[in-house]
Amino acid sequence: MSYLEIRNATKQFGAGFIALNGVSVAVERGEFFTLLGPSGCGKTTLLRSIAGFNDLTSGEIALDGSNLRIVPPHQRDIGMVFQDYAVFPHLTVFDNVAFGLKPRKVPAAEIKTRVTQALEAVRLGAMAERLPAAMSGGQQQRIGLARAMVINPRLLLMDEPLSNLDAKLRIELREEIRDIQKQVDIATIYVTHDQEEALAISDRICVMNAGRIEQVGTPQQIYGNPQTRFVAEFVGTLNVFSPGPALDGMLGQLGLTAPAGATWAVRPERLDLAARGGAPDSVAVLDGTVTKYTYLGREAQVQVETPAGLIVVQLANPGISATRSTGEAVAVLVPRDAPMAFGADGVRIGG
């Protein structure tokens, strides 16, 4: 039995809106498990149901073998880190972190020990006597993280904790959160709509859409082997080929077939470019014309108009002098194992 098990979770609001529609997931001890999806997909509703802020319409939630739905929220021993910093401005960092221990009647000496340890874990040990107003957004969010951990929770829940921070700080703090989580070895459920963030910090990712689960897997499985078109398009960038003779010719070069009506797509980084007429025999070729070149430092994106539609090719390490001119004739190179086929229902064919 998994540490946290959610079975057939359904949550209906009002007469018609179903936020969760038969969701079943399992999380292991010490696992960093991310709920990923667009706004309104049900990920925050699921998180709040685990915390007890929303009760399910039907379904089961079990933590370490016990029924969590019959336990009041304040007795579930679950730590929660919110999107906003949720710190008390009139309390010092130490008192903010200690806040959840006092109602639990923890002795003063133990409070001091546990708060000190929690602050050291989030690298705020030297700031215990400061007020939050004198601290950065990232430091204030670490206060929230320490406060959630200090109660020694059985489960740690994070609801888009980095969304209010600037891009550079988000990257720094997400690495810290991952390191801290592994250090304390606590099962963590993390909600985000940021695909890169999910890929960077998760042991496994659960991609949600319209109240349902699209796919659960490791970051490598979610990105490299998406099982639905939604997952392929939501996590990363996807080129979708236009049906017609050009696509049929490309598939013929590769020896690929799929049921009639299938949609074929490919990741931009799986493609390459060559001068027209200079392609090797081991790949399929789509002749095209460059319509846009975007240099991004560690990569470049080349937009190419082809008979099979507008294709974006991502080139790694393009170099300072590398460029492609608008109107330049090129060949888009497509390896045999690069294209993915999806059926009319959006499910991957042969994946």
Secondary structure, DSSP 8 states (H G I E B T S, - for coil): --SEEEEEEEEEETTTEEEEEEEEEEE-TT-EEEEE--TTSSHHHHHHHHHTSS--SEEEEEETTEESTTS-GGGS-EEEE-SS----TTS-HHHHHHTTTTTTT--HHHHHHHHHHHHHHTT-GGGTT--GGGS-HHHHHHHHHHHHHTT--SEEEEESTTTTS-HHHHHHHHHHHHHHHHHHT--EEEEES-HHHHHHH-SEEEEEETTEEEEEE-HHHHHHS-SBHHHHHHSS--EE---SHHHHHHHHHHT----TT-EEEE-GGG-EEEETT---TTSEEEEEEEEEEEE-SSEEEEEEEETTEEEEEEEES--SS----TT-EEEEEE-TT--EEE-TTSBEE--
